Amino acid sequence: MEHSDVFVIGAGPAGLTAAYLLTKAGVSTRVIEADPTYVGGISRTVNYNGFLFDIGGHRFFSKSKEVVDLWHELLPDDIIQRPRLSRIYYDGSHYSYPLKAFEALRNLGIIESALCVASFAYKKAFPHADPQTFRQWVSNQFGERLFSIFFKTYTEKVWGMSCDEISADWAAQRIKGLDLWSAIRDGVRRSFGKRAAPQPGEAVIKTLIESFEYPRKGPGMMWEAAAAKVTAQGGDILMGHRLEKMSWDAKKGLWTIVVEGPEGARMFTARHVISSAPIRELMGSITPRPVSADDAERLRYRDFITVALIVDKPDLFPDNWIYIHDPNVRVGRVQNFRSWSPEMVPDEKLSCLGLEYFCFEGDGLWNAPDAELIALAKRELAHIGLARQDEVKDGCVVRQKKAYPVYDDAYRAHVDAIRDDIALHYPTLHLVGRNGMHKYNNQDHAMMTAMLTVRNILAGEQLYDVWGVNEDAEYHEAGRGGEQAALASIRQVPQRVRPAA
């Protein structure tokens, strides 16, 4: 039986960040990754006949200097600066995102724009006092009319459920700091060609950033470099190995972990386990059955399909991506990979687009044959006017399980019960990352959860509340000074655990 001080489940941004920092500190570390080929998890870069594309789209932008410094430490010579450009496609027109005030006025028309402002003013006068749903939260920030135009259709495509069923937590986390007035103020600046520079003391809203960093051959390049450095520092990364079961010996302070790999079952021991695996899978693997196993089983996930199309036409549009708010098509977003980096597309005469479809594993879309999905994507690309069907030369399909943790009305109670169970019964089990914490974290937040976890392990005590990452507005948006204040605010977390019965 092989032993390591720390056993890491998952070689995505959180898992590899933890492994890199641990091995750099001389801690024996082993990582398992279920994928036989790619590290990076949802942040990997897929190679199809030399065309490179992301699963989603991963802008490298963070208000945390520590995270940015770590990116450059891992990949010092291959990060480029890229302009941020996104638009919304709605009712046959394109709207810049972030908003350009005069463009939006022209597209919506004076009457519709006036109605939107009136709707916003009404909600400011009569808001939902304690918004519980996505619809209530967004209506408070933008008004009911703008909610129906710019949020409802796309959001319900993403989640496959009504906006009245989605928790307000998701909106508060993803649209933090933005409301109609801040969007209009920023839009007026942009309409006059002015950069959206913040005033003294004014935080930058991440939704409104104008540029970002990006590895020249996609985000997978970052995590391949991280994996190589982990190995060079003495760590062990086992590809194509999946967690089967694990058990905790409280007397010995030791985990026993069984994994299944290409050569069969293997057994390991470790003092600490860091997991970025989906909570539902992790808790289901622990024996004896955890107290919170039923809560874990009730957590839900949204899955994701990328249909990459090779188009016989260069420079179709300049955007990184376009949000599709058209209810007549199933596609939710269209990526333009050349706009992420010119090196993603090997032929200057061609374009590579990624049409993104949100689904549930096992539904009709998920189970559709690749050829059927490619045909659907071609028809919908033509419907929204981005390219003709006969201009598509080739295509491929990539399915991503558990791309998004679902924020339904019950998720928080389930996660809280799991957190309490772990704190009470499994003191050296550490949850990190998006699926590991069932939090819709960005890549930089996933990394920070790993960085703080490593600090806790090296210190031998819980110095930081990892769960505070991306919940504190100052941490999320502030610069270096705000970051340090936020880190201080999540030190020495108050005890959440309920007393044992």
HELIX and SHEET records of a PDB file:
HELIX    1   1 PRO A   13  LYS A   24  1                                  12    
HELIX    2   2 GLY A   41  SER A   43  5                                   3    
HELIX    3   3 LYS A   65  LEU A   74  1                                  10    
HELIX    4   4 ALA A  101  LEU A  108  1                                   8    
HELIX    5   5 ILE A  110  ALA A  125  1                                  16    
HELIX    6   6 PHE A  134  PHE A  142  1                                   9    
HELIX    7   7 GLU A  144  PHE A  150  1                                   7    
HELIX    8   8 LYS A  152  TRP A  159  1                                   8    
HELIX    9   9 ALA A  168  ARG A  174  1                                   7    
HELIX   10  10 LEU A  180  SER A  191  1                                  12    
HELIX   11  11 LYS A  206  LEU A  208  5                                   3    
HELIX   12  12 GLY A  220  ALA A  232  1                                  13    
HELIX   13  13 ILE A  279  SER A  285  1                                   7    
HELIX   14  14 ALA A  293  GLU A  297  1                                   5    
HELIX   15  15 PHE A  337  TRP A  340  1                                   4    
HELIX   16  16 PRO A  342  MET A  344  5                                   3    
HELIX   17  17 GLY A  364  ASN A  367  1                                   4    
HELIX   18  18 ASP A  370  HIS A  383  1                                  14    
HELIX   19  19 GLN A  389  GLU A  391  5                                   3    
HELIX   20  20 TYR A  411  HIS A  425  1                                  15    
HELIX   21  21 ARG A  434  MET A  437  1                                   4    
HELIX   22  22 GLN A  443  ALA A  459  1                                  17    
HELIX   23  23 VAL A  466  GLY A  468  5                                   3    
HELIX   24  24 ALA A  473  GLU A  477  1                                   5    
HELIX   25  25 ARG A  480  SER A  489  1                                  10    
SHEET    1   A 6 ASP A 236  MET A 239  0                                        
SHEET    2   A 6 THR A  29  GLU A  33  1                                        
SHEET    3   A 6 GLU A   2  ILE A   9  1                                        
SHEET    4   A 6 GLY A 264  SER A 275  1                                        
SHEET    5   A 6 LEU A 254  GLY A 261 -1                                        
SHEET    6   A 6 ARG A 242  ASP A 249 -1                                        
SHEET    1   B 5 ASP A 236  MET A 239  0                                        
SHEET    2   B 5 THR A  29  GLU A  33  1                                        
SHEET    3   B 5 GLU A   2  ILE A   9  1                                        
SHEET    4   B 5 GLY A 264  SER A 275  1                                        
SHEET    5   B 5 LEU A 429  LEU A 431  1                                        
SHEET    1   C 2 THR A  45  TYR A  48  0                                        
SHEET    2   C 2 PHE A  51  ASP A  54 -1                                        
SHEET    1   D 2 ILE A  79  PRO A  83  0                                        
SHEET    2   D 2 SER A 211  PRO A 215 -1                                        
SHEET    1   E 7 SER A  93  TYR A  97  0                                        
SHEET    2   E 7 SER A  86  TYR A  90 -1                                        
SHEET    3   E 7 TRP A 321  ILE A 324  1                                        
SHEET    4   E 7 ARG A 333  ASN A 336 -1                                        
SHEET    5   E 7 SER A 351  CYS A 359 -1                                        
SHEET    6   E 7 TYR A 301  VAL A 311 -1                                        
SHEET    7   E 7 VAL A 392  PRO A 405 -1                                        
END                                                                             
